[in-house]
Each structure stands twice: as structure tokens, then as C-alpha cells.
Amino acid sequence: MRVDCPQMLVVLLAAIGCAGHGAGPDASAGPGDGALPSDGPIHPSGVPSLGAHSLKYYKYMSDLPKTLSTASLSTQPTGSTILVNIGRGDNTKFVLPTDTKGNIPYRQMDEMHPYDPYFQDSGTALYAFRDAKGGANFQVSTVTRTDSTMDEITLVAVEVVNATSAPIVRWNQPTGSPLKSESVTTTGPATLVAFWWGNGFPGTPQSATPNNEFVPIETNAADTDSFVQCAVAAKTVSAAGTYDVTWTADPEQGAQLWLVAVQ
């Protein structure tokens, strides 16, 4: 998360005051690749399952390249839901993502959420496309800028295979420990995808670890300097139920949390 002065977050986000304005959550030009091993959890056939995924980001800079794209992925030819979560320093610049297979338009899920109480000019937004056309060389992209003003942006795309229903989305923004998500209730087997968007500590390597058997699949949190920090985890459940996840962040900080169930 970018700050322009020595404003640091401590327990429960008590701030050491400073003059000036911190314009955004944080991530040097790249794009960076926050990928962990992409094989993901192993799931039974015939139920929603974790597919391909990628995280890319540009750190805080002027003259960003005009687009940001995921890695080239191999997705299922049909039948998948593609989740796209984006965080950026300037929350007036969100646009619908696109992909290389012509799936349009992506649908915004819920609404764009500014960071609070700090970095209110920044935010995150979630998008989805159901029954997407896929295959080799699948990439999701977003427009990063229409001018040369300073900004930062992180883009995550996650495929859920065998999806048959609209994603169920929950969002919340705890300001300190516990970083517990809202609960999501499924009516049957589902893949759950959890996103953590931390809001503190530029210049310090960070980590975000989920509980409840969620498996980390992407992160850029260990990087430093100014960027939008993100971590992603997934879990497949075999039966109807109510589920949540609690993240442990080091250093402790607030975060935006998205939890998505795809059945």
C-alpha cells in the first residue's frame, strides 16, 4: 500500500500521524508475477474444481503500460467460470476486464469497494464470466491508464471448472485481527476462492496465511515498495454448508476480504 509519509499501521491500525496524503494501496514496473505453484488442490471429478490462475501487477509509477494481462493460461474449452479481482490505487479507473477468447462482457459482482479508513481513493472490484470460452493461451487483461498520472494495479484471474451456478459473493473489511471473512452458504459441492487485499506496510515483506484448509495459490505480498498487495487461496467442499476463512497477516494490518463460492 503506497504512502507518501512515514504513516505506519500498528495493532488494530492505530496510525502514527503524518502530514500529506497517501494515495493508494500498494505494488516496480513489471508486470510482477505473484504466482505460487499452480497445480492447486486435487478435487473429485464432476464437481466444481480449481482450474488455472494467475496474478500480475504493476507497482506505483507514472506512465504505466496501457494494459495489464495475466500469464498465458490453459483453461477448459467450455463450462468454466472466470473470476477476476482487481485492486488499484485510483479507484476512478476501474473498467471491465477482457480476455483473449472474446468473452464479453464480464459482469461486476457486488460493487467497487474503497479502502477504509486509509487509502479511500483506492479500491478493489470483482468480476466474473460464466460458461466462458477457453483453451490454450487464455489471458485476462485490463486497461491500466488513459493518461500518465501515477497509479498502481494488481490483477488476479481464477478459473473454476464445472461451474453451473452464479458465483455467491461476500465482502468485508476488518480493520485488524481477526481478519475473518463473511460466511458463504452453498447448496452443494463448490469451490471457494478467497482474496486478501492488505492495506499496510510498504517497504516491508508481508505474508497472509488462511485457515480452514484453504490452500494458498497466488500472492505478491512478500514484495516491497509501493504496490497493491494481494493473496489468494482456494478450497473445494463436497457438500452444502456454511464456510468462512480467517487470514493471519504479518505484519498485522487491515484488509479487504472477498470470499466467492462457485457451484
N, C-alpha and C positions, 0 to 999 in steps of 0.2 A: 504494500500500500504506500503510495507516494506521499511524503510530507515535505514541506518547504522549510521546516524549522525543527528544533530538537523536541518535538512533541512525541512522547513515547507513551505507550499504553502499559499500565501495570494491572495488578489484580483488579478484576471487575471493571477494567477500562478506566480507572482513575487516571486523569491526564496531568502531566506536568505542563502547565500553560506556556504558550509562546505567542509572539506576535506574528502575523502573516496568515496565509490561507493555504491549507493542504488540499490540493485539488483532486486527488484521486487515490483509489486503492492501487496496490502496486503490481510490476514485472519488468538487455541491450538488444538492439535490433537483432533480428534473427531471421525467421521466427524461431523461438525456442521450442524444444521438444521435451515435454514433461512426461514421456512415456515410461511406464514400468513394463515388465513382461506382459504381453498382450494375450496370453492364452486364456486367462480368466478362469473362473470356476468351471468344473465339469458338471453338466446337467443331464437329466434324463431326456431322451428324445420325445418329441411330441408335446412339449410344454415350452412356454416362453423361456428363452435362454440368452445369455450374454453373447453378443457377436463381436464384430470389430469395433475398435475405439481409438481415438487419437486426441491429444491435447497439443495445441500450438499457441504461441504468444509472442507479442512484441512488447518490449519494455518501454518505459516512458521516454518519449522522444518527439521532436518535431520532424516533419517530413516523413511520416510513416509511409511505407509502401501502401498502395491504394487498396490492396486486398490482403486478407489473411486466410490461408487454407490449411486444412488438416493434412496429415500424411495421406498417401495413396493407399486406400484400404481395399480389401476383398470382401464384399458383402454378399448376402444371399440375392439371387436374381429377383425374387419377389417375396412379399409376405412379411417383411421386417418393418418395425417402427424405428425411425431415426430420431434420437433425442439430441438437441443442440442447446448447450448452455453457454452463454456469453457474459463476460464481465468486462467493463471498460471504464476508463477514467472520466469520460464525458458522457453522461447519460442522455444527452440530447441527440446522440449519433447512432442509436440503435436502428438497425434495418433488418428485414427478414433475411435469413441465410438462403443460399442457393447450393446446388450440388451439380456434379458433372453428369448426372443421369437425367437431368431435366425435371426433377420432382419439384413442382411449384403449385401453389405457394405453400411454404411452411406455415404452420399455424402457431401463433403465440399462445402459450399456455399461462394462465394467470395473468400477471402484469409485470412491467418492469419495476423493480424494487430498488430505490436509492439506499445507500449505506446510511446507517444511523447509529449513534449520534454524530459520528465523524464522516467526512467524505460524502456529504449529501449531494454533491454534484456528480457522483459516480454511482454505478448500479450494476445489477445483473438482470438477465432476462432469459427465459426458457422457451424453446420452440420444439415442435415435433412434426413429423410427417409419417402418416400411417400407410402401410402397404406400399412401401417405396420400391421403385425400380432400382436394382442394384447390379452387382457384378464386380469385375476387376476394375482397378483404377478409379474407385469411388472416392471423391473428395468433397467435403463441405467447405464453403467459403463464405466470408462476409466482407462487406465494404468497410474499410477502416477509416477513410477520411475523404472529405471533399475539398479540403484546404490544407494549409501547412501548420495548423495550430498543434500544440503539444497534446499528446494523448498516449494511452496505453490500453492494451486489449488482450484478453485471453479467450480462446475458442476451444470448446470441447464437443466432440461428437461421439455418441454411443449408439450402437446398433443393438436392438433386441429382436431376436429371431423368433418366429412362430407367434407373433403378436396378433391377437384377434379383437382387442377392445381398445378404446381410447385410453391414453395414459391417465392415471389418477395422480394428481399433483398436490403436494403440500409444501409450504414455505414458511419459515420463521427466521428471526434474527435475534438470538440471545446475545446479551452484551458481555457475558463471561461464563465461567463454568457453573453448571454443566452445559455443554454445547449439545443440547438434546433436541432432535428434530421433532416436528409434529408427527403424529401417528397416521399411518395409512392403512385402510382396511380393504382387503381383497376378498373376492368371492370364490377364488380357486387358485390354482398354481399361478405364479407370477415371478417376473424378475424385477427386483428392486434396485434402483440406481440412486445413489446418494451423492450430492455435491456439497462440498465445503468451500466457502469463499471467505478466507480470513481477512481481517482489516487492520493488522498491525505489523510493526517491526521491520521497516525497510532496512536493508543492510545486515540483517541477521538471518542465518539459515533457520528455517522453521520446519515443523512437521505437524501433521494432523492424522490421527490414528482412530479408526472407527471400531466400535464394539459390535456385539450381537452377530458375530460371524460374517460381517460384511468384509469382502476381500478388496483391498486397495488395487486399483487398476491404472490410475493416472495421477500425477502430481507435478507441480513445479515449485512447491513450497520451499524446497531446500535451496533455491536460487537466492541471489541477493540483488541489491539495488532496487530501483522503483519498477514495480510491475503488479499486475492483478494476480494475487496468489490463489491457487485452487487445488483441491484434492478431490478425487472421485473414487467411489467404492461401489461394489455390486454384490448382490446376493439373490439366489433363486430359492423360492419357497414352494413346497409341493402341495400346500393345502390352503384353504381360506383361513384368514386370520387378521389380526391387527399387529402392525410392525412399526418399529422406530429404530433410530440409531443415535448414539451419543458419540461425539468426536472428542478426543483429547488433543488439545493444541499445545505445542511447546515452541516458543513462549506462550503463556496464556493470553488470550485475546477474545474479542467478539468475532462473530461470523454470520454471514448469511448461509442458511441451510435449505437446500431443496431435497425433497425425497419424492421419487417418482416410482409408481408401481405400474408395470405393463403386463397385462394378462393376455 
